[in-house]
Amino acid sequence: MPTPSPAYTLENTTCAFQLLYSVAVFWKDPCPGDLWLPELQTQCEASQLRILKHRFGTTTCSLFLVSTRPNIAATEVVRGIKGRLKTLVQASRPKAFQRNYDIHSIGSTTREKTENYVAGQLQHHAIGKKQIRDCRLDDLQLINPDVDLGRYRLTSHGRYRCNLHIALRFQESNLPLASGSLERVRTVARRTADRHHLLLSRLGLLCDHLHLVVGIPATSDPVSVALSFMNNIAWVFGMQPVLWHSCYLGTIGEYDLGAVKDP
């Protein structure tokens, strides 16, 4: 039986997004300055990596605040910065960097606040008690105590925390109410997370939209993760586009942007 064509693709889906990462790369010897920064910013921006800020954490640690597009994975962010910077300083520092790195997502609010927001969706939207009872919405929310998105995960050369808040909206608010469809959405969300090695921490499921908080692999780009959930939800409805062709994607982290503002 042929595999059905995806209902949602990069071409037909629009994203609202705020995707930010804090990146640490490590010099082998103390770096005397960052005269290379303007050229590095220019080169990176041409590849959809925008360096918003740089400072030295120590004399051998460069810290970058970077914003990206939804189709760029965390590992591409690291490669984009280190590869270009290595070329810029190669004449004076032919072996400039250690192989290890740190990268973690950051957002306008913290991971903890976002998880609490998603866990409290029923209260936040003040849905009537009768609707909650009839739809069994209180039984369909997911809080996974076994998932700790605050922990670092590891690649062969780096540590990372890449956590994502995804919001999706149903095209017709009454569609998920029929024939246990909400239960099917919850089930397929969990199966999608397992299949794609995602850490599903929270699922806030309502009649007209849903929120997910997930930890994603450093090699996965945010929009591909969102499309995986969207297409698997469509699959349980016979590949019908039950969701709008749009999504919200936001990185979240252990601290918010206020922690990296200039004093």
Summary of the structure (lengths in Angstrom):
residues: 263
radius of gyration: 20.6
end to end distance: 60.4
largest distance: 70.5
contacts: 804
relative contact order: 0.21
helix: 33%
strand: 32%
